[in-house]
């Protein structure tokens, strides 16, 4: 409860203040310990809190404290009124508290409290010198946030380097071992030499794929790759992506209408090829379906497989760099889905995963529909909410 709003008229000279009181840059407030009300304040206090000197006179000081901090304030004031002792008053140290202005705005202030006694004016008073430190605290909060973000980025970079080193080392070890076997003095049959050559070729191909995807992802994140949208026929691009993924039309159930998206053709080809390649790896080339439908101003494309699906605890990391689930094949780089997500975003779309029923996975991409193709009459958004 606020103390009674008692108006007692004082002048700065009553407390021995000169003309400097009115022009000080800091807000200066004098409060009565017994009534806990303001008895005097200067022009800077008016500017900080929004109350004129007339309005402030007799105002309960607790009204200047943010509501959530008032109980602690009132407890300390009561302690000082009863005992004349407080860690806040007369210590010479400034403390920061949340203040409340006339408009209800919360500001952080730094205040120094000193006991004030003067012969001409009977009673006990406290002098508060108040400085607005809201901007400083906000700057500190921004610096703290930046430091946290840098820490997260540094941890991600360390993890990235460890995984990248591991992924580069494995094929290099296999190449070195095959090379040592080929260069040894032991006589080897033509088939052994051919097999070792194939090992080297596969591992080099894996290294080239990893380095290529690292380069692509780095360029995307650095803003060096941009989308050049144009007319893209979904059925035509699906046919091309099936071939690139090592699948034939007979391997996949295709349910498409003649849809057009407005996107970068190469980027969409990359997305669909990745989805289809993953489906081939995890479903063994069986039980794969690809569908597409209009969804408002977008087109949703989905690649479904009936493989083992994605473990629920791994789903949040599915589109992260170097993410590999427990069922991932060793020939994957762990970068494909991260690139998919970035390419979808570059084209004004989004990529996501949903579990398939009863088993398997659904990988979706939403891309802008061609702007010149009107929405069919009665077409509504499907089961997939906007992401």
C-alpha positions in Angstrom: 0.0 0.0 0.0 1.2 3.5 -0.8 1.8 5.9 2.0 -0.6 8.8 2.3 0.0 11.5 -0.3 1.1 14.3 2.1 2.1 17.6 0.5 4.7 19.5 2.6 6.2 22.5 0.9 10.0 22.8 1.0 12.5 24.8 -1.0 16.0 23.7 -1.9 17.4 26.3 0.5 15.6 24.7 3.4 18.1 21.8 3.0 21.0 24.1 2.3 21.0 23.5 -1.4 22.0 26.4 -3.7 21.1 27.1 -7.3 23.1 24.1 -8.4 20.2 21.8 -7.2 18.0 23.0 -10.1 20.5 22.5 -12.9 22.3 19.3 -11.9 22.4 16.7 -14.6 21.5 13.9 -12.2 18.0 13.6 -10.8 18.0 14.6 -7.1 15.1 13.6 -4.9 14.6 14.2 -1.2 12.3 11.8 0.6 10.8 11.9 4.1 11.7 8.8 6.0 8.5 8.8 8.2 5.9 9.5 5.5 8.0 7.8 2.7 6.9 10.6 0.4 8.8 12.9 -1.9 9.3 16.4 -0.4 11.6 17.8 -3.1 13.0 17.1 -6.5 14.8 18.9 -9.2 14.3 19.5 -12.9 16.3 16.5 -14.0 14.0 14.3 -11.9 11.0 15.9 -13.7 12.7 14.9 -17.1 13.5 11.4 -15.9 10.2 10.4 -14.3 7.7 12.7 -16.1 6.2 14.2 -13.0 6.4 17.9 -12.5 7.7 19.2 -9.1 4.1 20.0 -8.2 2.9 16.5 -9.0 5.8 14.8 -7.3 5.5 16.7 -4.0 3.9 14.2 -1.6 4.1 11.3 -4.0 4.8 8.0 -2.3 8.4 7.1 -3.2 7.4 3.4 -3.8 5.3 4.7 -6.8 8.6 5.4 -8.5 9.7 1.7 -8.1 8.6 -1.0 -10.6 5.8 -3.1 -9.1 7.7 -6.4 -9.2 10.5 -4.8 -7.1 8.4 -2.9 -4.6 8.2 -5.6 -1.8 11.9 -5.7 -1.5 12.1 -1.9 -1.5 9.4 -1.5 1.1 11.1 -4.0 3.4 14.4 -2.1 3.3 12.7 1.3 3.8 10.9 -0.1 6.9 14.1 -1.5 8.3 15.8 1.9 7.9 12.8 3.8 9.4 12.9 1.5 12.4 16.6 1.1 13.1 18.3 4.0 11.2 20.5 1.3 9.5 20.4 0.0 6.0 22.9 -1.3 3.5 21.5 1.1 0.9 21.6 4.4 2.9 24.9 6.0 3.7 27.0 3.3 2.3 28.4 5.5 -0.5 27.7 2.7 -3.0 25.3 3.0 -5.9 22.7 0.4 -6.6 20.7 -0.3 -9.7 16.9 -0.6 -9.4 14.0 -0.8 -11.9 12.1 2.5 -11.8 8.6 3.4 -13.0 7.9 6.7 -14.8 4.6 8.6 -14.8 3.7 6.9 -18.2 4.3 3.5 -16.7 7.5 2.9 -18.7 10.2 0.9 -16.8 13.6 2.4 -16.7 16.7 1.1 -14.9 18.3 3.7 -12.6 21.5 3.9 -10.5 20.9 5.6 -7.2 23.0 6.6 -4.3 21.2 7.2 -1.0 22.5 9.4 1.8 20.9 10.4 5.2 20.0 14.1 5.3 19.6 16.1 8.5 19.3 19.8 8.6 18.5 22.1 11.5 16.0 24.4 9.8 13.8 21.4 8.9 12.9 18.9 11.7 12.6 15.3 10.7 14.6 12.5 9.0 15.2 12.6 5.3 17.1 10.7 2.6 18.8 12.3 -0.4 18.7 10.2 -3.6 21.0 11.0 -6.5 19.5 9.1 -9.5 21.1 8.4 -12.9 19.3 6.7 -15.8 21.3 3.6 -16.8 18.7 2.0 -19.1 20.8 2.4 -22.3 23.9 1.1 -20.5 22.1 -2.0 -19.3 20.6 -2.6 -22.8 24.0 -2.3 -24.3 25.4 -4.8 -21.7 22.5 -7.2 -22.5 23.3 -6.9 -26.2 27.0 -7.6 -25.5 26.1 -10.6 -23.4 23.8 -11.9 -26.1 26.5 -11.5 -28.7 29.0 -13.2 -26.4 26.6 -16.2 -26.0 26.1 -16.3 -29.8 29.8 -16.3 -30.4 30.2 -19.1 -27.8 27.6 -21.1 -29.6 29.2 -20.4 -33.0 32.7 -21.4 -31.6 31.3 -24.6 -30.2 29.6 -25.4 -33.6 32.9 -24.6 -35.4 34.9 -26.9 -33.1 32.3 -29.7 -33.7 32.4 -29.0 -37.4 36.2 -29.2 -37.5 36.2 -32.5 -35.5 33.6 -34.1 -37.8 35.2 -32.7 -41.0 38.6 -34.0 -39.9 37.0 -37.5 -39.2 35.2 -37.5 -42.5 38.3 -36.6 -44.4 40.6 -39.0 -42.5 38.5 -42.1 -43.1 38.7 -42.1 -47.0 42.4 -41.0 -46.9 43.2 -43.9 -44.6 41.5 -46.3 -47.0 43.4 -44.7 -50.0 46.7 -44.9 -48.2 46.1 -48.6 -47.3 45.2 -49.5 -50.9 48.2 -47.6 -52.2 50.5 -49.4 -49.8 49.1 -52.7 -50.9 49.6 -51.8 -54.6 53.1 -50.6 -54.0 54.2 -53.6 -52.0 56.5 -56.2 -53.5 53.9 -58.9 -53.2 52.6 -60.2 -56.5 48.9 -59.5 -57.0 46.3 -60.9 -59.4 44.6 -58.7 -61.9 41.3 -58.9 -60.0 43.1 -57.8 -56.7 44.7 -54.8 -58.5 41.3 -54.0 -60.0 39.6 -54.2 -56.6 42.2 -52.0 -54.9 41.8 -49.5 -57.8 38.1 -49.4 -57.3 38.6 -48.8 -53.5 40.8 -45.8 -54.3 38.3 -44.5 -56.9 35.3 -44.8 -54.5 37.2 -43.1 -51.7 38.4 -40.3 -54.0 34.8 -39.8 -55.2 33.6 -39.6 -51.6 36.3 -37.0 -50.8 35.3 -35.0 -53.9 31.7 -35.2 -52.9 32.4 -34.0 -49.3 34.7 -31.2 -50.5 32.1 -30.2 -53.1 29.3 -30.0 -50.6 31.5 -28.2 -48.0 32.3 -25.6 -50.7 28.6 -25.3 -51.7 27.4 -24.9 -48.1 30.2 -22.3 -47.4 29.2 -20.3 -50.5 25.5 -20.4 -49.5 26.2 -19.3 -46.0 28.5 -16.5 -47.2 25.8 -15.2 -49.6 27.8 -16.1 -52.7 25.1 -18.2 -54.1 21.8 -16.6 -55.0 18.6 -17.9 -56.5 17.7 -17.0 -60.1 14.0 -17.9 -60.2 12.2 -18.9 -63.4 9.6 -21.3 -64.7 10.2 -24.8 -63.4 8.0 -27.7 -64.4 7.7 -30.0 -61.5 7.0 -33.2 -63.5 9.9 -32.6 -65.9 12.3 -31.9 -63.1 11.2 -35.0 -61.2 12.1 -37.1 -64.2 15.5 -35.6 -64.3 16.0 -35.9 -60.5 15.0 -39.6 -60.6 17.8 -40.3 -63.1 20.3 -38.3 -61.1 19.4 -40.3 -58.0 19.9 -43.6 -59.7 16.2 -44.4 -59.9 14.0 -45.3 -62.9 10.4 -44.2 -63.3 9.3 -47.8 -62.6 11.0 -47.6 -59.1 8.9 -44.7 -57.9 5.1 -44.1 -57.7 4.7 -40.6 -59.1 1.5 -38.7 -58.5 1.9 -35.3 -60.1 -0.2 -32.7 -62.0 1.3 -30.2 -64.4 2.5 -27.8 -61.7 4.9 -24.9 -62.1 7.0 -23.4 -59.4 8.9 -20.0 -59.5 12.3 -21.0 -58.4 15.9 -21.6 -59.4 15.9 -24.7 -61.6 19.3 -26.0 -60.4 18.4 -25.5 -56.8 15.1 -27.4 -57.1 16.9 -30.2 -59.0 19.5 -30.4 -56.1 16.7 -30.6 -53.5 14.7 -33.3 -55.2 17.8 -35.4 -56.1 18.9 -35.3 -52.5 15.5 -36.4 -51.2 15.3 -39.2 -53.8 18.8 -40.4 -53.2 18.2 -40.6 -49.5 14.9 -42.5 -50.1 16.8 -45.0 -52.4 19.5 -45.5 -49.7 17.1 -46.0 -46.8 14.2 -47.8 -48.5 16.4 -49.9 -50.8 14.7 -48.4 -53.9 11.3 -49.8 -52.9 8.2 -48.1 -51.6 9.1 -44.7 -52.8 6.4 -42.2 -53.8 6.6 -38.6 -54.9 3.6 -36.2 -54.9 3.0 -32.5 -55.4 0.0 -30.3 -54.9 -0.9 -26.6 -54.9 -1.1 -25.1 -51.5 -2.3 -21.5 -51.8 0.5 -19.4 -53.3 2.9 -22.3 -53.0 3.5 -25.8 -54.3 4.3 -28.6 -51.8 6.4 -31.5 -53.1 6.9 -34.6 -51.0 9.2 -37.7 -51.3 7.9 -40.6 -49.2 9.7 -43.9 -48.5 8.7 -46.9 -46.4 12.2 -47.4 -44.9 12.9 -47.4 -41.1 12.2 -43.7 -40.8 14.0 -41.2 -38.6 14.4 -41.8 -34.8 12.3 -39.1 -33.0 15.2 -37.9 -30.9 17.2 -37.2 -34.1 14.5 -35.3 -35.9 15.5 -31.8 -34.4 19.0 -32.2 -35.9 18.0 -33.7 -39.2 18.8 -30.6 -41.3 21.9 -29.6 -39.3 25.4 -29.8 -40.9 27.0 -33.3 -40.6 23.9 -34.8 -39.1 23.8 -38.5 -39.5 21.2 -40.8 -37.9 22.1 -44.2 -36.5 20.8 -45.8 -39.7 22.7 -43.5 -42.1 24.9 -45.2 -44.7 28.6 -44.5 -44.7 28.6 -43.0 -48.2 26.6 -40.0 -47.1 28.4 -36.7 -46.3 25.9 -35.5 -43.6 25.7 -32.1 -45.5 22.9 -32.8 -48.0 19.9 -31.9 -45.9 21.6 -28.8 -44.6 22.1 -27.7 -48.2 18.5 -28.6 -49.0 17.2 -26.3 -46.2 19.5 -23.4 -47.3 18.5 -23.8 -51.0 14.8 -23.9 -50.1 15.2 -20.7 -48.0 17.1 -19.0 -50.8 14.1 -19.6 -53.1 11.5 -18.3 -50.6 10.5 -21.7 -49.4 11.1 -24.1 -46.6 12.0 -27.8 -46.2 10.9 -30.2 -43.4 10.4 -33.7 -42.3 7.3 -35.7 -41.2 7.1 -39.4 -40.2 5.3 -41.7 -42.5 2.6 -44.1 -41.5 3.0 -47.0 -40.7 6.8 -46.8 -41.4 9.2 -44.6 -43.3 9.7 -40.9 -43.8 8.2 -37.9 -45.6 10.5 -35.2 -46.8 8.8 -32.0 -47.9 9.8 -28.9 -49.7 7.5 -25.9 -50.2 8.3 -23.5 -53.0 6.5 -20.4 -54.5 4.0 -21.3 -57.2 4.4 -19.7 -60.6 3.0 -16.1 -60.2 1.1 -16.3 -63.5 -0.6 -19.6 -62.8 -3.9 -18.8 -61.0 -5.0 -20.8 -58.0 -7.6 -23.4 -59.1 -11.2 -22.7 -58.1 -11.9 -24.4 -54.8 -8.3 -25.2 -54.1 -7.5 -25.0 -50.4 -4.4 -25.5 -48.3 -3.8 -29.1 -47.6 -3.1 -30.9 -44.3 0.3 -29.3 -44.1 0.1 -25.9 -42.2 2.2 -23.0 -43.3 5.8 -23.3 -42.0 
